[in-house]
């Protein structure tokens, strides 16, 4: 097994994200640790991923130079007249980028999930970006994740300008920035988005990598186009592998092909020689069009299926597949998906939108290439209808299924938001998230509580807004003495009522009318507190630990909203 890891490429000073730390292990984790929703992305149709990483860099004394000479583009068995070959010259790429590519300076601060009422120390990172239409700057989401302050500087200028985040999509690792200053836009030109390059086409990656302060260009060719693990968002979307040197600080910079942008540099394969990855134009267009149509990031759709290849002849015969039939077997269906209303376990998905699916789960893509059919799903817009042909008990059926993004039971990432928490009598309750598990260190998969880890990676939501609420720790006091060993367990019930989410738990506790408050936890463990004494103790414990509030801002807002709805209903 390869011990490589993927890294995304912004300049990082003294920080690595929890997801990045988890992905830089010598042994890749199971795919499900990285998949935010149940789909084909989390099943054996995809080969085990190597680990990626994204960079944010500090400056060193090395010069990045062009690494390879121009290579003639040859695509086998394809008519040259239909391809439109694009020559990429390093000098032309620099000329094109001088008035478009900017350097981004970010000050950010990540939450502390063990102490959710406070943040970790701030850090400074640097990355790249480039101007697109409508006076916007496109960059990577990981360049500005958890930001508190963002500045941009254009080439040849000593001045840094304040930038604001217009939209950010962590799954696709893209963000749009805006700059109000008119002075900044003087002389700036936007870059146009092009097409997906063919294999062996030359591209030039432009940005501000480590090793200096000025703009840099590296040149290489396209090696591969296929769905790839996106480190930052822990999702699997189409990516382009190139052999141009992509270094810390390159994140967000354009990969130029001819006179247009072929993609956005975002990560590389650590431990390998010059293997970098860029986000292709279809993914970029999906992100931008979603923002333009709805005013915010809308996400990537999922069918909500986990499927198994049907490459075994006996398996196909068992499910009544005729020799000419191909498709994949439905193993699991997300209960929150629209597919759950029409599809069943053991259905064979034969085609998606009229495109036949092979027994290994792939569909045709360009010149004798194949790509997993989940790419077709991810490129759909929310609420768009997909036509799915299915074999069920030997009979073919046609279904129309509405697609939308599906949130997982346990969130894979929580960027740009503060953790939720609720404290009562020194008991700290939080919803389970993967960032919480990442706090256990680089080897979190093995060092975090095994039961919580397994649930985070495998369990599906049974209903909307469901959360796994856990007792993360006990702030010791006389009121809770003897309960300190019950930390890191899931809270099942409060006074006999099953807990749906953190807001629900908070309401059950705050609105308690009984003398005693009982919490039922995993392993049949029980916590019982005198409600009135516990309420008094809560204030004492908060003051002792200098905690500003017994609950996070979002829980307070949710409680207020719920109260207003109840009052409106009564009136």
Secondary structure, 3 states (H helix, E strand, C coil): CCCCEEEECCEECCCCCHHHHHHCCCCCCCHHHCCCCCCHHHCCCCCCCCEEEECCCCCCCCCCCCCCCCCCCCCCCCCHHHHCCCCCCHHHHHHHHCCCEEEEEEEECCECCCCCCCECCCEEEEEEEEEECCCEEEECHHHHCCEEEEEEEECCCCCCEECEEEEEECCCCEEEEECCCHHHHCCCCCCCECCCCCCCCEEEEEECCCCCCCCEEEEEEEEEEEEEEECCCCEEEEEEEECCCCCCCCCCCEEEECCEEEEEEEEEEECCCCCEEEEEHHHHHHHHHHHHHHCCCCCCCECCEEEEECCCHHHHHHCCCCCCCCCEEEEEECCCCCHHHHCCCCCEEEEECCEECCCCCEEEECCCEEEECHHHHHCCCCCCEEEEEEEECCEEEEEEEECECCCCCCCCCCCCCCCCCEEECCEEEEECCHHHHHCCCCCHHHHCCHHHHHHHHHCCCCCCCCCCEEEEEECCCHHHCCCHHHCCEEEEEECCEECCCHHHHHHHHHCCCCCEEEEEEHHHCEEEEEHHHHHHHHHHHHHHCCCCCCECHHHHHHHHHHHHHHHHHHC
